[in-house]
Amino acid sequence: MAVYVVGLAFLLAFASYSDASYCVCNSGLSDSVLQKNIDYACGNGADCSQINQNGACFNPNTVHDHCNYAVNSYYQKKANIPGSCDFQGSATVTPNPPATASSSCVYPSGSR
C-alpha cells in the first residue's frame, strides 16, 4: 500500500509540471518600446497575421497584448534559442501563456 501511495504522489507531481515556455513583454514599458519589439519580431520571422485586424489575437487591441503575441511567435520560430526572448531586456520567458480576453487566440508554445 505504501508503494502505491508513493507512486501516486510521484505521478501527481509530474502531472502538474509543464514543459511549455512562452516569451512575453515585460510590464511597465512604454508603448514605443513595445512597438519596437513588435516591429522587430514581425519583420524578422514572427507570424504576426493573428494580431492584424480580424486576426484571432487582434483583441484585446493593445500594444502590450500585440507585443506578447509578436515576441512569442518570434521566440517559437527561433526554436526557443536562449537569447531569442530578450529584446534588449524588455521580454522574458515564462511557463504560462499571457492572459488574453479572446478565447480564440492561441499562443504557440515550445519546450524549455
Buried (B, 14 or more C-beta within 10 A) or exposed (E): EEEEEEEEEEEEEEEEEEEBBBBBBBEEBEEEBBBBBBEBBBEEEBBBEBBEEEBBBBBEEEBBBBBBBBBBBBBBBBEBEEEBBBBEEBBBBBEEBBEBEBEEBEBBBBEE
